[in-house]
């Protein structure tokens, strides 16, 4: 055996080291892509934890607005159930000793009551703590209130009315599609602070999307460090080897099935059904014969599967398996009498022969 030189040994060592060294693609996937995906996954999970704890939305939303220079304050349709169906509305007129009333009614009735009157509309939320307001001027000259005018709290246009001295507060539950609005009458005062307080029954979940994104990024990081870091030819080789093994198993199964089918066809072709013979049928041709005929020895028949039509042989075998109607024909009375007469004659001949001996 030829000994390796030092140069050949060094060349083999360099080849083995280069083969063991990871490729540039693997270094990029494991050294750059995987850490980035891991950091993003950790960041998403951290944001999800923060949204579930410290940044969790508050269940209570309180907003207020200062109103000046008007007697009536009205909420737009949809403002009362803006955050939740349950809302607490309050109006504080400060040091005023006058009566302040808060009523609930339909938008149509409220607009009818405010005809030719200036008022302030509460249109929604500017921020979570500030109500958005708009001032509406009077349309035409104000109507003079006569002696028979109905007081605000005595009107039958409202579904509910609450009054208080200097301040008023009412808790109500309003459906989002009911169209109910609130109207506040400040009486003699023209300045007040309106507040609305909602208690949310269902809080928005901002943590779950971050958890989902973090799990997806963690899975991508694992794949980038393992599967995506492999060279493309190795991945293809693994896929090809797997498909070749499956194909070989399929071919073995098909060959076994074909071999079994050919064996069953050979057995069907070489099978010869036994002919049904009646008892003592050999004595019909030669009555009185005492010695039985010698059985004929059938020679084995060699069948060449390549020179035979297997489909036709299978059909012939099925036809041979069908019962023979002639073998199961009914015996007539005359044939039965003849048979018994021949049987008795044979018995007499055997008795005479034994006596002569």
Secondary structure, DSSP 8 states (H G I E B T S, - for coil): -----HHHHHHHHHHHHHHHS--HHHHHIIIIIHHHHHHHHHHHHHHHHHHHTTT---SEEEEEEEEES-SEEEE-TTSTTSS-SEEEEEEE-TT--SEEEEEEEEHHHHHHHTTT--EEEEEEEEETTEEEEEEE--SSS-----TT---GGG-TT-SEEEEEESEEEEEEE--TTS-EEEEEE-TT--EEEEEEEEE-SS----HHHHHHHHHHHHHHHHHHHTTTTS-HHHHHHHHHHHHHHHHHHHHHHHHHHHHHHHHHHHHHHH--------TTGGGTTSTT--S-------------GGGS-HHHHHHHHHHHHS--TTTT----HHHHHHHHHHHHHHHHHHHHHHHH-
